[in-house]
Amino acid sequence: MVMQFKNVVPFGRSFDEYSKMFNLSATDLKKTILGVADGPASFNAEGTKQGISITSIDPIYQFTGEEIEQQFNTVIDNIIDQVKATPNNWVWSYHQSPERLRENRVKVLQEFLADYELGKKSQRYCLDILPNLSFNDHNFDLALCSHFLFLYSDHYDFKFHFESIKEMLRVSSEVRIFPLLTLMLEISPHLQPIINYFQKMGYNVSIIPVEYQLQKGGNQMLVIRQ
């Protein structure tokens, strides 16, 4: 598995952000959870301290913590400058400002890095990539995909989305995906076809509003259940 790191934006989200993005209840947090495309999120590190069973997968786990931190430092200021240049695209109810967003992303990265080597040794951070996962059928109760599917619809076609979600449903009983917008703040063109296909396959599919919002209009998740 070879990955060009120069184009990667290694941003991660916190446990609190995951809880709000995916409407995670106390019951949900007792389940076995797969975090898909988690990157340098602190969700695993924070959740593990609380006794929650979380496995994170991402192709960037082929890199060292130092390499991930270097790439973060390379792109962070440019990303924040882009955010500042598009003030009408963002909702600041959670992060309050671009400066606070930067602070929060740095804090998340540091919490991830402090846990990364230990997490790799205990197989909580696994080098795995959609649409072909290495886990057994029904290995998890709940799979969460944050800021990958739908967001990068210009980079990944419908077939990739369909096969990825089907694979997530192979290894888990329920899939939740957030957000449903593309990078251009538009509803993904793959969303409705995905809903139609999985409903025809007999799955329970719904769009649920969530408390978290950073992209304007990006406050919904897709839920697909066996």
C-alpha positions in Angstrom: 0.0 0.0 0.0 1.8 3.1 -1.3 0.5 6.6 -0.5 1.8 10.0 -1.6 1.8 12.0 1.6 2.3 15.4 0.0 -1.4 15.8 -0.9 -2.8 14.6 2.4 -4.4 17.0 4.9 -3.9 15.2 8.2 -6.7 16.8 10.2 -8.3 14.9 13.0 -11.4 15.4 15.2 -11.8 15.1 19.0 -13.9 12.6 20.9 -16.4 15.4 21.6 -16.7 16.2 17.9 -17.2 12.5 17.1 -19.9 12.3 19.7 -21.8 15.3 18.2 -21.1 14.4 14.5 -22.5 10.9 15.0 -25.1 11.4 17.7 -23.2 8.9 19.9 -25.3 7.8 22.8 -24.2 6.0 26.0 -25.5 2.8 24.4 -23.4 3.4 21.3 -20.3 3.8 23.3 -20.7 0.4 24.8 -20.4 -1.1 21.3 -17.4 -2.2 19.4 -16.6 0.8 17.1 -14.6 1.0 13.8 -13.4 4.5 12.9 -12.9 4.6 9.2 -10.4 7.2 7.8 -9.8 8.4 11.3 -6.4 10.0 10.4 -4.9 11.8 13.4 -8.1 12.0 15.4 -8.0 11.8 19.1 -11.3 9.9 19.2 -9.5 6.6 19.8 -7.1 8.0 22.3 -9.8 9.7 24.4 -12.3 6.9 24.0 -9.8 4.2 25.0 -9.1 6.0 28.3 -12.9 5.7 28.9 -12.8 2.0 28.3 -14.5 2.2 24.9 -13.6 -0.4 22.3 -12.4 1.6 19.2 -10.3 0.4 16.2 -9.2 3.2 13.8 -8.1 2.6 10.2 -6.4 4.9 7.8 -3.7 4.6 5.1 -1.7 7.4 6.9 -0.9 4.8 9.7 1.9 3.6 7.4 3.8 6.8 8.4 5.5 7.6 11.7 4.1 10.1 14.2 6.9 12.5 13.3 6.0 12.3 9.6 2.3 12.9 10.3 3.2 15.9 12.5 5.5 17.3 9.9 2.8 17.1 7.2 0.3 18.7 9.6 2.7 21.6 10.2 3.2 22.0 6.4 -0.5 22.4 5.6 -2.2 23.9 8.7 -1.6 27.6 8.1 -2.6 27.4 4.4 -5.8 25.6 5.4 -6.7 28.2 8.1 -5.9 31.0 5.6 -8.4 29.4 3.2 -11.0 29.3 5.9 -10.4 32.9 6.7 -10.8 33.8 3.0 -14.2 32.2 2.8 -16.0 33.5 5.9 -19.5 32.8 4.6 -18.8 29.1 4.2 -18.5 28.3 7.9 -20.5 28.1 11.1 -18.7 29.0 14.3 -21.1 27.7 16.9 -18.6 25.0 17.9 -15.0 26.2 17.2 -15.9 29.9 17.6 -13.3 31.2 15.2 -10.6 30.2 12.7 -8.0 30.7 15.3 -9.8 28.4 17.8 -10.2 25.9 15.0 -6.4 25.9 14.6 -5.9 25.5 18.3 -8.4 22.6 18.5 -6.8 20.8 15.5 -3.3 21.1 17.2 -4.6 19.8 20.5 -6.3 16.8 18.7 -3.1 16.0 16.9 -1.0 16.1 20.1 -3.4 13.8 21.9 -3.3 11.4 18.9 0.5 11.5 18.7 0.8 10.7 22.5 -1.2 7.6 21.9 -0.1 6.6 18.4 2.8 4.1 19.1 1.0 2.4 21.9 -2.2 2.2 19.8 -0.3 0.6 16.9 1.2 -2.0 19.2 -2.2 -2.9 20.6 -3.7 -2.9 17.1 -6.1 0.1 17.7 -4.5 2.0 14.8 -4.5 -0.3 11.7 -3.2 0.3 8.3 -6.3 -0.5 6.2 -8.1 1.2 3.3 -11.4 1.1 1.6 -13.0 -0.5 -0.3 -11.3 -3.7 0.9 -11.0 -4.2 4.6 -9.0 -7.0 6.3 -11.5 -7.6 9.1 -13.8 -10.6 9.5 -17.5 -10.4 8.8 -19.5 -8.8 11.6 -16.4 -7.8 13.5 -17.8 -4.5 14.8 -21.2 -3.2 16.0 -20.8 0.3 14.6 -18.6 1.8 11.8 -18.1 5.6 11.7 -16.7 7.4 8.6 -15.7 11.0 9.3 -14.8 13.5 6.6 -14.0 11.1 3.8 -16.9 9.5 1.9 -19.1 12.1 0.2 -16.8 14.9 1.2 -14.3 13.9 -1.6 -16.9 13.1 -4.2 -14.8 14.8 -6.9 -12.0 12.4 -6.2 -14.0 9.1 -5.7 -16.8 8.0 -7.9 -20.1 6.3 -7.1 -18.7 2.8 -7.5 -16.0 3.5 -4.9 -18.7 4.9 -2.5 -21.0 1.9 -3.0 -18.2 -0.7 -2.6 -16.8 1.1 0.4 -20.1 1.3 2.2 -21.0 -2.3 1.3 -17.6 -3.4 2.8 -18.3 -1.4 6.0 -21.6 -3.2 6.3 -19.8 -6.5 5.9 -17.7 -5.9 8.9 -20.3 -4.0 11.0 -24.0 -3.9 11.8 -24.4 -0.2 11.3 -22.7 2.5 9.3 -22.8 6.3 10.0 -21.2 8.8 7.6 -20.6 12.5 8.2 -20.8 15.0 6.5 -23.0 14.6 3.4 -21.6 17.7 1.7 -18.7 17.9 -0.7 -15.7 20.3 -0.3 -17.7 22.7 -2.4 -20.5 22.7 0.3 -22.9 20.9 -2.1 -24.8 17.7 -1.3 -22.8 14.9 -2.7 -24.1 13.7 -6.1 -23.5 10.1 -4.8 -25.8 10.5 -1.8 -29.2 9.8 -3.3 -28.1 6.9 -5.5 -26.4 5.4 -2.5 -29.7 5.7 -0.5 -31.7 4.2 -3.4 -29.3 1.2 -3.8 -29.1 0.3 -0.2 -32.8 0.6 0.4 -33.4 -1.7 -2.6 -30.9 -4.2 -0.9 -33.1 -4.2 2.2 -31.2 -1.9 4.5 -32.7 0.7 6.8 -31.4 4.0 5.5 -31.9 7.4 7.0 -30.6 11.0 7.1 -30.3 12.3 10.7 -29.6 15.8 11.8 -26.7 16.2 14.2 -25.6 18.9 16.7 -22.2 19.4 15.1 -21.7 21.9 12.2 -18.6 23.5 10.7 -19.3 23.6 7.0 -22.4 25.7 6.4 -25.3 23.2 5.9 -23.2 20.3 7.0 -25.2 19.1 10.0 -26.5 15.7 8.8 -25.3 12.2 8.8 -26.3 9.1 6.8 -27.2 6.0 8.8 -27.4 2.6 7.2 -28.4 -0.4 9.4 -28.6 -4.1 8.7 
